[in-house]
């Protein structure tokens, strides 16, 4: 049992630190996931949606700190109770999401390791068992350092976590695990994976001695039985979605995606939601547009808002570029900033920029 407790302690502690750091790399992305959970379609806790970002920052830092505290054996009762309550809550959340098919990706490890809600639920069950072992063997957990040294380590770790959170929010995630990362060929990423096509089942209905009989095949009718009453097709397995899906560039009902992605140099100015556009970023856009155009880029805007909705905001900041309609989720996935910039050359992503870094973006 002593060996099991040691294993559980290290496994749970390292996993909490890893999971927290992955989400700390992109707290804005985790806040989008919390916002989705709080929505009316999932938990119906809309009053919490305005607090999604501060809650996301608190949760990911707390997760990292709890993992370190467990490894250090510091404040054992508080640490294990906190870890237990956290895993019980997330186990319920992932089960609810999976059973009622509410959220397609739990967000446990951000975009680095996408998990379905069922996969995350099974992972949480395993963790829950390990944490219960630690809970009932709490007295057997020894402290690694003195209380003073452990307190100092926790303090330093917490400060470092807040510095990382501030940096990635004021710039961009340090590591980019998303489909729009630099170097991505967008046209290729928008194609379906030929190795994971949709699988269809064909149900052939026969009447035998007055009874209905159904024979399922993957295409042609059963050999030697052509006289069927009817046939119905159903999807047994959905085709794998492309890495980039639901991305399109439209205007006045026409799709311009293909033509724009084939251009030599394009700079996308992205405003996924005009109500969330930062004033400081909007003030910098006009200067960036001028600089990009002088560098040979065709500058176009992408937004989920309509042209009429955007016009007052653009006019107030002296921005005169054509704007196209693009799915808001895709825009906020591509670059974690509003407004933001993403440049492509012949469909390949060459750079991305938070609005704080417009002046330093290399063109």
C-alpha positions in Angstrom: 0.0 0.0 0.0 2.9 2.4 0.7 4.2 2.0 -2.9 0.6 2.5 -4.2 0.3 5.7 -2.2 3.6 7.0 -3.4 2.7 6.3 -7.0 -0.7 8.0 -6.7 0.9 11.0 -5.0 3.4 11.5 -7.9 1.0 10.7 -10.6 -1.8 13.0 -9.4 0.6 15.8 -8.5 2.4 15.8 -11.9 -0.9 15.5 -13.8 -2.3 18.5 -11.9 0.8 20.5 -12.7 0.8 19.5 -16.3 -2.9 20.1 -16.8 -2.7 23.5 -15.1 0.4 24.6 -17.1 -1.2 23.6 -20.4 -4.2 25.7 -19.7 -2.1 28.5 -18.2 -0.4 28.8 -21.6 -3.8 29.8 -22.9 -6.2 31.0 -20.1 -8.3 32.9 -22.6 -9.0 29.7 -24.5 -10.0 28.0 -21.2 -12.3 30.9 -20.4 -14.1 30.3 -23.7 -14.6 26.7 -22.6 -16.0 27.8 -19.2 -18.2 30.3 -21.0 -19.6 27.4 -23.0 -20.2 25.4 -19.9 -22.0 28.3 -18.2 -24.2 29.0 -21.3 -28.0 28.4 -21.3 -27.5 25.4 -23.6 -25.3 23.5 -21.0 -25.6 24.4 -17.3 -27.8 27.5 -17.5 -25.4 29.6 -15.4 -25.4 32.7 -17.6 -24.8 35.0 -14.6 -21.2 33.5 -14.4 -20.3 34.1 -18.0 -18.9 37.7 -17.4 -16.5 36.1 -14.8 -15.3 33.3 -17.1 -11.8 34.8 -17.6 -10.9 35.6 -13.9 -12.3 32.2 -12.9 -10.2 30.5 -15.6 -7.0 32.2 -14.3 -7.8 31.3 -10.7 -8.6 27.6 -11.6 -5.5 27.0 -13.7 -3.1 28.6 -11.1 -4.8 26.8 -8.2 -4.5 23.5 -10.2 -0.7 24.0 -10.6 -0.2 25.1 -7.0 -2.2 22.1 -5.6 -0.1 19.7 -7.7 3.1 21.3 -6.2 1.7 21.2 -2.7 0.8 17.5 -3.1 4.4 16.7 -4.2 5.8 18.7 -1.3 3.4 17.2 1.3 2.5 20.7 2.3 -0.8 21.4 4.1 -1.9 17.8 3.4 -5.4 18.1 4.7 -6.2 21.3 2.8 -4.4 20.0 -0.4 -6.1 16.6 -0.6 -9.6 17.9 0.3 -9.2 20.6 -2.4 -8.0 18.1 -5.0 -10.8 15.8 -4.1 -13.5 18.4 -4.3 -12.1 19.7 -7.6 -12.0 16.2 -9.2 -15.6 15.4 -8.0 -16.9 18.6 -9.6 -15.1 18.0 -12.9 -16.2 14.3 -12.9 -19.8 15.5 -12.6 -19.2 18.1 -15.3 -17.6 15.8 -17.8 -20.3 13.1 -17.2 -23.1 15.7 -17.7 -21.5 17.0 -20.9 -20.9 13.4 -22.2 -24.3 12.0 -21.3 -26.3 14.9 -22.6 -23.9 15.5 -25.5 -23.5 19.2 -24.5 -19.8 19.9 -25.1 -17.7 18.2 -27.7 -14.3 18.9 -26.1 -13.9 19.1 -22.3 -10.9 21.5 -22.4 -9.0 19.5 -19.7 -5.7 19.8 -21.5 -6.5 22.8 -23.7 -5.8 22.3 -27.4 -2.7 20.3 -26.7 -4.5 17.0 -26.0 -8.2 17.2 -27.2 -10.4 14.8 -25.2 -14.0 14.0 -25.8 -16.2 14.3 -22.7 -16.4 10.5 -22.3 -12.6 10.2 -22.5 -12.3 12.9 -19.9 -14.9 11.3 -17.7 -13.0 8.0 -17.7 -9.8 9.9 -16.9 -11.5 11.7 -14.0 -12.8 8.3 -12.6 -9.2 7.0 -12.6 -8.0 10.1 -10.9 -10.9 10.0 -8.4 -9.8 6.5 -7.3 -6.2 7.6 -6.9 -7.2 10.7 -4.9 -9.4 8.6 -2.6 -6.5 6.3 -1.9 -4.5 9.5 -0.9 -7.5 10.7 1.1 -7.7 7.6 3.2 -3.9 7.4 3.6 -3.3 11.1 4.4 -1.3 10.4 7.5 1.2 8.4 5.5 2.2 11.4 3.3 5.4 12.8 4.5 6.6 16.4 4.0 9.5 16.9 1.5 10.9 20.1 3.1 10.4 22.2 6.2 7.2 24.3 6.4 9.2 27.5 5.7 10.9 26.2 2.6 7.7 24.7 1.2 5.9 28.0 1.8 8.6 29.8 -0.1 8.4 27.4 -3.0 4.6 27.8 -3.2 4.9 31.6 -3.1 7.5 31.6 -5.9 5.5 29.2 -8.0 2.3 31.3 -7.6 4.1 34.5 -8.6 5.6 32.8 -11.7 2.1 31.5 -12.6 0.6 35.0 -12.4 3.5 36.4 -14.5 2.9 33.8 -17.2 -0.9 34.4 -17.2 -0.3 38.2 -17.6 2.2 37.7 -20.4 0.1 35.4 -22.5 -3.0 37.6 -22.0 -1.1 40.7 -23.1 0.6 38.9 -26.0 -0.2 35.4 -27.3 0.1 31.9 -25.9 3.8 30.8 -25.6 3.0 27.5 -27.3 0.4 27.4 -30.1 -1.4 24.0 -30.3 -4.3 25.2 -32.4 -5.1 24.4 -36.1 -4.1 28.0 -37.1 -0.5 27.9 -35.8 2.2 29.5 -37.9 3.3 27.3 -40.8 -0.2 25.8 -41.3 -1.3 25.5 -44.9 -5.0 26.5 -44.4 -6.2 24.9 -47.6 -4.7 21.5 -46.7 -6.0 21.8 -43.1 -9.5 22.4 -44.4 -9.6 19.1 -46.3 -11.1 16.0 -44.8 -8.8 13.2 -43.7 -9.0 10.4 -46.4 -8.0 7.9 -43.7 -11.1 8.6 -41.6 -14.1 8.8 -43.9 -17.7 8.4 -42.8 -18.9 4.8 -42.5 -22.4 4.1 -43.7 -24.6 1.2 -43.0 -27.3 0.0 -45.5 -30.3 -1.6 -43.9 -32.1 -3.9 -46.4 -35.7 -4.8 -45.4 -37.2 -8.2 -46.4 -40.5 -9.8 -45.6 -40.1 -13.5 -44.7 -43.2 -15.5 -43.9 -45.0 -12.4 -42.9 -42.2 -11.2 -40.6 -39.9 -8.2 -41.3 -36.2 -9.1 -41.5 -33.4 -6.5 -41.7 -29.9 -7.3 -43.1 -27.2 -4.6 -42.8 -24.3 -4.3 -45.3 -21.7 -1.7 -46.2 -23.1 -1.2 -49.7 -24.6 -3.7 -52.1 -27.6 -5.8 -51.1 -27.0 -9.3 -49.5 -25.8 -11.7 -52.1 -28.6 -13.8 -53.6 -31.3 -11.7 -52.1 -32.3 -8.9 -54.5 -36.0 -8.8 -53.8 -35.9 -6.4 -50.8 -38.9 -4.3 -49.7 -36.9 -1.1 -49.0 -33.4 0.1 -48.1 -32.4 2.8 -45.6 -29.0 4.4 -45.1 -27.6 5.4 -41.8 -24.2 6.8 -40.6 -22.4 4.3 -38.4 -19.3 6.5 -37.9 -19.0 10.2 -38.7 -16.1 11.3 -40.8 -13.3 13.0 -38.9 -13.6 16.8 -39.1 -10.8 18.6 -40.9 -8.3 20.4 -38.6 -9.9 23.7 -39.7 -13.6 23.5 -40.2 -16.4 26.1 -40.4 -13.9 28.6 -41.7 -15.2 30.7 -44.6 -14.8 34.2 -46.0 -18.1 35.5 -47.2 -19.6 38.8 -48.3 -23.2 39.6 -49.6 -24.0 35.9 -49.7 -20.9 34.9 -51.8 -18.0 32.7 -50.7 -14.5 34.2 -51.4 -12.5 31.8 -49.3 -10.7 29.9 -52.1 -9.8 33.1 -54.0 -8.4 34.9 -51.0 -6.4 32.0 -49.7 -4.7 31.7 -53.1 -3.5 35.3 -53.0 0.3 35.9 -52.6 0.2 38.1 -49.4 -2.8 38.8 -47.3 -3.2 40.3 -43.8 -6.3 39.5 -42.0 -7.6 42.0 -39.5 -9.8 40.0 -37.1 -12.6 41.3 -34.9 -14.6 38.3 -33.8 -17.0 40.4 -31.7 -17.1 44.2 -31.9 -18.4 44.4 -28.4 -15.2 42.8 -27.1 -12.8 44.8 -29.2 -10.2 46.6 -27.1 -10.0 50.3 -27.5 -6.2 50.3 -27.5 -6.1 47.8 -30.3 -8.6 49.6 -32.4 -6.5 52.8 -32.1 -3.5 51.0 -33.5 -5.2 49.3 -36.5 -5.1 52.2 -38.9 -1.3 52.6 -38.6 -0.9 48.8 -39.0 -3.1 48.8 -42.1 -1.0 51.5 -43.7 2.3 49.7 -42.9 1.0 46.3 -44.2 -0.2 47.8 -47.5 3.1 49.5 -48.0 4.7 46.1 -47.5 2.7 44.6 -50.3 -0.1 43.0 -48.3 -3.7 43.0 -49.3 -5.5 43.9 -46.0 -9.0 42.6 -45.4 -11.1 42.4 -42.3 -12.8 39.4 -40.9 -15.6 39.6 -38.4 -18.7 37.8 -37.2 -20.5 41.1 -37.1 -22.2 42.6 -40.1 -20.8 45.5 -42.1 -23.5 47.9 -40.8 -22.7 46.9 -37.2 -19.0 47.5 -37.7 -19.2 50.7 -39.6 -19.4 53.1 -36.6 -16.4 51.4 -34.9 -14.3 51.4 -38.1 -15.1 55.0 -38.9 -14.3 56.2 -35.4 -10.8 54.7 -35.7 -10.1 55.7 -39.3 -10.1 52.1 -40.7 -10.9 51.8 -44.4 -10.6 48.2 -45.5 -13.2 45.7 -46.9 -14.7 43.5 -44.3 -16.0 39.9 -44.8 -18.1 37.6 -42.6 -16.4 34.7 -40.8 -17.6 32.4 -38.0 -16.7 34.1 -34.7 -15.6 30.8 -33.1 -13.0 30.3 -35.8 -11.7 33.9 -35.4 -11.2 33.7 -31.7 -9.6 30.3 -32.1 -7.2 31.5 -34.7 -5.7 34.4 -32.6 -6.4 35.0 -28.9 -6.9 38.8 -29.2 -9.6 41.2 -30.3 -8.6 42.9 -32.6 -5.8 40.7 -33.9 -3.8 40.2 -37.1 -2.9 37.0 -39.0 -0.9 37.1 -42.2 -0.9 34.4 -44.9 1.2 33.9 -48.0 -0.3 31.6 -50.6 -2.6 30.1 -47.9 0.1 29.4 -45.4 0.0 31.2 -42.0 3.2 33.3 -41.7 2.5 35.3 -38.6 0.0 36.2 -35.9 -0.2 39.2 -33.6 -1.9 40.4 -30.4 -3.0 44.0 -30.7 -0.3 44.9 -28.2 2.3 43.8 -30.7 1.1 45.4 -33.9 4.0 47.8 -34.1 6.6 45.0 -33.7 5.0 42.5 -36.1 7.5 41.7 -38.9 6.1 42.1 -42.4 
